[in-house]
Amino acid sequence: MTEDIRWKQRFDNYCRAYGQMNKAVEAHACQPDNELIQMALVKAFETAVGQGGTVVTSKDGIAWNEQASGVDSYLWGIKRAARTFVAVGDNGTIITSPDGVTWTKRPSGTSNGLYGAAFGRRTFVLVGDSGTILQSARVPLPE
């Protein structure tokens, strides 16, 4: 019997996000008229994912709008790079979007849970259960 570590991962992710948000809010409080800090704070929290395929977006970090993801799996992670959002979740779920509003389900070739996404060297790398590592084809750079 293997231990289900997803709740630990959720809590760790929450703690990291909360810590980052606190740092951003503190920086904004020290320099409330600094537009760059205001933009960075909003940018850092413009899209979030979660339970039941939930995707929410915000232009200001205050008002949030739910978007139709087309999936009902728990979504664990999201990454935005090269003008593309990639969200990952349970049962090998991968969805992509050019704008955070219109989402397309993509085949993953795995039923393992996927928990995180990163981007580097023009490819997305997705990680998950049982050492699962998936890598996308090279992504064209935005013009």
Secondary structure, DSSP 8 states (H G I E B T S, - for coil): -----HHHHHHHHHHHHHHHHHHHHHHHHHSTT-HHHHHHHHHHTSEEE-GGG-EEE-SSSSS-EEE--S--S-EEEEEEETTEEEEEEGGGEEEEESSSSS-EEE--S--S-EEEEEEETTEEEEEEGGG-EEE--------
